[in-house]
Amino acid sequence: MTTSKPGRSGRRPGVRGDLLDPRCPTRQLLDRIGTKWTSMTVKMLAEAAPGELRFAQLRRRIPGISQKMLSVTLQSLVRDGLVARRVEPTVPPAVHYRLTELGLSLEIPLAALRVWAETHMPEIDRSNQLADTSPPTRTCPGDDTSL
C-alpha cells in the first residue's frame, strides 16, 4: 500500500496504492482529475492541441465555471504536469495554457468516460425516474434511506 504524501520520497515507483485509503496518492490524484471542471478543461485544451488557449478563452468555452474554479483547476493541472503554462511579459501579462504529452494521454480515458456517460444516460435517467417515483426501500444494513 502506498501511503506517502505527494512530493515526499518514500514512495517506490511502480507500487500500486490502496484506493480505499484516503492517504493513497493514487486516490488523491483521482480526486483531482475526476472533477467535472478538470474533464471539461482537459477537453477544451485537447481540442486546441497542439495549440494554446488563454485563460479568458477557456472560461468562455466552459459554461458555468467561475474564474476562481478555473484558476484552481489550472493550477492543479499545471502542478501535476498535465498542463503547461506560458506567460508573455506584456502588460497585463498574457497567460497561455496547453496540454503536455501526459495531459494529452489523460484525454483518452476522459473521452471514453464521456462516451460511456452519453451512451448510458437514457438508462441512468430511467433509473432516476424510477427511484424518484418508487417508495424507498432498505437495501443495506445501516441504510437510512427508508426512514
PyMOL commands that set and color helices and strands:
alter all, ss='L'
color gray80, all
select helices_A, chain A and resi 25-33+36-48+55-61+67-79+101-133
alter helices_A, ss='H'
color red, helices_A
select strands_A, chain A and resi 53-54+83-88+94-99
alter strands_A, ss='S'
color yellow, strands_A
deselect
rebuild
show_as cartoon
